């Protein structure tokens, strides 16, 4: 059976990468003889859609299962439609995770384990990192009206709550 593991490196002694769509490498392993191929993840730096693109790549490689740390909702939908089994919550050495899979010790996952765009590392301006949609506004000379889709509420009340991709002009 051909399976894929999200990997931090290029050999079986590498760690499982906890991110699927933004993992460093895809390691595709034949479980019968443990031969493998490694592919650099060309989609890891995308601002959006990394999971869907990565899932499409695995479809093209005729993979039957994915072993990873986490998988978002969009990629999970692609896998569900293509009948690719997903096993989340995996960590440790790739060779150990593959062995557990071969022994039937791993259970498939049904639901995503993270939200969309969870693997983005530069999250400045996304409300969950302390940004409040800061920026200059027209009224009150205060904060609000965040730049870069900050969704600030304006009028100097600072009720932006983020999701913007820019840092804003607030001081």
N, C-alpha and C positions, 0 to 999 in steps of 0.2 A: 504494500500500500504506500502511496506517495503522500507524505505529510509535510507541513511547513511549520517551522518554529521561528518566532520573532527573536532575533539574535543581536547581541552586542558585538559579536566578533565573527571570525571566519572559520572556526573549527568546532568540533564537538565538545571541547572543554570550555567553550565560551558560555557566558551567562544568558539566560532567557531575558530578552528585553521586555520590560513590563508594558511597553507601548506597542500596539500593533501597527497602526497607520503611520507612525513616526519612528518606528524602530530603525536601527542602523542597517541591519541586514535581514534578508529572508533566507533561511537555511531550509532547503527542500531535501528531505531524507526519504530514501526507499527503506521501509521498515524490514523487508526480508533480508537484505544484505548490508544494511547501514551505509550504503554509498550515499553521497550527498553532493549537492551543488549549492553555491552561495551566490546570492544576488544582492548588490547594494540597493537599498531602497531609494529610488529616484524621486519618491513622492514625499519624503520626510520633511521637506522645507516648505511645502505648499501652505498658503495661508488658510485654505479650506479645502475639503474634499480629499485629504490624504488617505483616509480610511477607505473610501469608495474606490479610489484609484488603486490602492494596494490590494483590495479585494478582487478587483478586475484582473490585476496581474496574476494573482493566485489561480483565478479561474482559467486564465490562458495557459497555465502550467499544469492543468489537470490535477490539482491537489485535491485530496479527499478529506483532509482534516487540517485544522490549524491549532497549534498549541501556543498560547501567549499569556501574558499577564492580564491585560485588559483589552476590551474590544468595544467600540462605540456603537451607537444605534444604526447609523447608516451602513457601516460595514456589516454589521450583524444581519441587516435586512438582505444585503447582497448574498451573504453566505446561506441564509435560510432559503432564498429563492433558488440558489444553485445546488442545494443539498450538500454543502460542505460543512462537515461537523466542526464545531468550535469548542475548544476546551480552554476556559479562562482560569485565572488564579494560579498560573504556573510561575515558578521561580527556581533559581538554582542552575546547575550545569545542564546544558542541552542533552548530553549523553544520558543523564539520569532521568530527565523528563521523557525522553524517547523510550527508555527502558520501561518506565511505568506505563506508558501508553501501550507498548507491545504486550505487557502482562495484563492489560485490561483494568488497570487500577484507577484510571481517570474517567470521570463522567462528563458528558457533553453539557455545555451551557446553552441556555435558551434565551436569556435576556442580556442586554448590554450591561457592562460593568462601569462604564463612564459616560459622561455627557459628550455631546458633539465638541470637537476641537479641544479635547482634554489634554492632548499631548503637546500643545503649543507651549514653548518654554518662555517666550518673551510676551508676557501677558500684561504689559503696562496698559493701564487705562481700562482694564476689565474689572468692574466693580468688586469682584471677589479678592482683588489684590490691594484693596484700600483706596482705589481711585473712586472719586465721587462725581465723575463727569465734570471735572474742573475746567475752567476757562473763563475768558472775559465775556461779560454779557452786556446787553444794551442798557438795562435799567438797574440802578442801585450800585453800580461799580463793583459788584461782588463776584461771587463765583456762580458757576452754572453754565449752560450752553456749551458743553464740552466739545472740543474739536474731534474730528475723526470718528463720527458716529457715537459720541459720548452720551447722547441722550440726556444731557443736562436739562433741568427743568427751568433754568433761568431765573431772572429777577433777584439774583443774589441770595437765594435760599439754599444753594448747594445740595439740592435733592436729586442729583443726577443718577445715581445708582449704576453707572458704568455700562459695559458692553462695548465701549469705544475702543478703537485700536490705536489711537494717538495719545500722546502724553498731556495734551492741553497746554494752555498758557498760564494757568493759575500759579500763584506764588505763595 
